[in-house]
């Protein structure tokens, strides 16, 4: 952590990480739904 050189690095990193985590969760949930529907079709 270097607040003097990078005063906004901490906040930017936190915000970007939060956005990435949220996007990954949404994408994973979307993929899981797709996999489940495909599995159901294949099994039946």
C-alpha positions as CSV (number, residue, x, y, z in Angstrom):
1,X,0.0,0.0,0.0
2,X,1.5,3.3,-1.1
3,X,-1.1,6.0,-0.4
4,X,1.2,8.9,-1.3
5,X,2.0,7.5,-4.8
6,X,-1.3,5.9,-5.5
7,X,-4.0,7.6,-3.5
8,X,-6.9,5.8,-5.3
9,X,-5.3,2.4,-5.9
10,X,-6.9,0.8,-2.9
11,X,-10.4,2.0,-3.7
12,X,-10.1,1.3,-7.4
13,X,-8.8,-2.2,-6.7
14,X,-11.6,-2.9,-4.3
15,X,-14.3,-1.7,-6.7
16,X,-12.8,-3.6,-9.7
17,X,-12.5,-6.7,-7.6
18,X,-16.1,-6.4,-6.4
19,X,-17.3,-5.9,-10.0
20,X,-15.3,-8.9,-11.2
21,X,-16.6,-11.1,-8.4
22,X,-20.2,-10.0,-9.1
23,X,-19.8,-10.6,-12.8
24,X,-18.2,-14.0,-12.2
25,X,-21.1,-15.0,-9.9
26,X,-23.7,-13.9,-12.5
27,X,-21.8,-15.6,-15.3
28,X,-21.3,-18.8,-13.3
29,X,-25.0,-18.9,-12.4
30,X,-26.0,-18.4,-16.0
31,X,-23.6,-21.2,-17.1
32,X,-25.0,-23.5,-14.4
33,X,-28.6,-22.9,-15.6
34,X,-27.4,-23.6,-19.2
35,X,-25.6,-26.8,-18.1
36,X,-28.7,-28.0,-16.1
37,X,-31.1,-27.4,-19.0
38,X,-28.7,-29.2,-21.4
39,X,-28.2,-32.1,-19.0
40,X,-32.0,-32.5,-18.7
41,X,-32.4,-32.5,-22.4
42,X,-29.6,-35.1,-22.8
43,X,-30.9,-37.4,-20.0
44,X,-34.5,-37.3,-21.2
